[in-house]
Amino acid sequence: TEPADSPDTGDITGVARVSYAFRPVVLRKNGEIAYAVVEHQFTGDLGFSVGLAGRLTLGVDLPILMGQVGDDLSGDNDARALVGDKPVPVSAVGDPGVRMKVTILKPDTSSGSVRGFALAVDERLTLPLGDESSFLGEGSVSSLTRILAELNPGVVSVHAYAGAKLRSDTGS
């Protein structure tokens, strides 16, 4: 998860995440799953950021589809009308994002370890450059704003976040 604290000024950080999802996109008929448009999906995120002024983080990230498979929809005209005639791509690039995080409350690091409570606001603005048929591209600009909270009482840390995603196109 994204920490609430920002890196020190000039510190550059990189991230590479891998995720797996089971049936992230399904079509239902009468409440039952009729088709798993995407049955298994492996994605990754690559990104880097730089710390500024001890409380600000600026960065970029790129979601990558590393593999996905789904049901054959060729025999169902209704399903193809919703999803399209082409099979879902096996690999693709998603919408790149520009990120900014502002740390409001920094944790206590005076003892050499991170302790206490931290709070930040994280914003990710995406550019519509990704493959929409991969389910990683929106086809329009989007904004994800989150509040990040972190509690480090000692050996264990607890992270929580809440936010909202806004899209410039709601689809049809």
N, C-alpha and C positions, 0 to 999 in steps of 0.2 A: 504494500500500500504506500501511497505517497505520504512522506512525513510532513508534519506541519511546519517544522523549522526550515529555514532557508540556509543554503551553504554560505560560507564566508565569502567576502568580496573577492572576485577573481577565481574562485574555485569552480572548476568545470566538472560536471558529473555526467555520466552516461548511463543508459538503462537499456536492457534487452529483456523483454518479458515474453513468455510463451503461455498460451492458454488453450484449453480444450473445452468444447461445448458439445453436449449431446442434445440433438434435436432443437437447435436454436430457432429454426424456422419450420413451422408445420402449417398445414391446411386442415381445418376441421369441418366435418359434416355432421350435423345433428349432435354436436358435442364430442364426437369421437375423432381421433386423428385419422384422417383419410390418407394423407401423404406427408411424409417427412421430406419437405423440399430440401432441407439440409439435415442429414442424419448425424454426421460427425463432422466437426469443424476444428481445425488447428490454426490458430492465428498467433501472430507475434507483434510486438511493438518495439521499435527502435527509436531512441531519442537522446538528446543531450541538452544540457542547460548550463547556465552560468549564474553564479551568485553576485549580487550587486548590493552594496550598502548594508550587508548583513541581514536585511529583511526582505529583499526582493530577489526573485528568481525568474529569469527569462529563458525560454527554451523552445525547441521544436520537436515534434515526434511524427512518426510514420507508422500506421498500422499495415501489416502485411498478412495476406492470406497464404498460409503454407500448404493447405490441403483441405478439401471438403468433398463429401459425397452425399448424394440424396437419391430419393426415389425417381423413377422414370415417370414423367407426367405426359408422355406422348399419346396415351390412350384416353385422356380426359380433357375435352375441349374447355370446360369451365376452369379447370386448374391452370391450363396453359394461358387462358385469357387473363388470369390474375398474375401469373409469374413470368410468362413469356414462353416462346417456343424453344429457346436455346437451353441446353443443360447448364446447371450452375458451374461457374469456372472452378478449376482445381486450384489455381493460384492467381493472385491479383494483388494490387496495391490499393489501400484505402485512402481516404481523405487525409492529407497532411494537416497537422495542427500547429498553431502557434500558442505557446503557453506563457502565462504570467501568474506567479504566486506571490502574495504579500503576507508575510508573517506578522500577525498582530501581537501575539504574546509568545515570547521565546521561552523555551525551557531553561532550567538552571543547569549550567555546565561548569560551575565554579569548582566542583569536586573532581573534575576530570571525566565524569560520566554524565550522561543526559538524565536528568530527573525533573519531575514536576509536570506542569500542564503547559501545552502549547496550542495555539489557535492560529489558523490562516485562512485566507480566501484564495482559491485557485480558479483561474479562468482558462479555458481552452477554446480557441476560435479555429474552426476548420475551413479549409478551402476546398471547393467542389472539384477536385482533380482525380478522385478515386473511381474505381470501377463499381458502378451501381449494382450490376448484376451479381456481384460478389457478396452483397449485403454489408460491405465495409465502406461504401460510398453513398453519401446522402443525395448528391446531385444538386445541392445548394449549400449556401453558407449555414453553419450551425454554431451555437455557442453553448458550452457546458460550464456552468458556474457552480462551484462546490465550496462548502465550509468544511475545513479539515480540523479535527480535534485529536489531540494526542495526550495521553497520560502515562508518565513513566515513574511509577513509585519505587522502582529498584530494578530487579532482575527481569521482570515482565513489563511489557508496554502494551497499552490498549489504544487502538486507533479507530476512529469513527469519522464518517463523512456523510453529508447530506447535500443535495443540490437539485438543480433544475437544468434541463436541456431545452433550448429554444431553437427552432428551425425556421428558416425563411420560406420554406415550401412545405406544406402539410401533406402533399400528395393528392391523389384523386381516388 
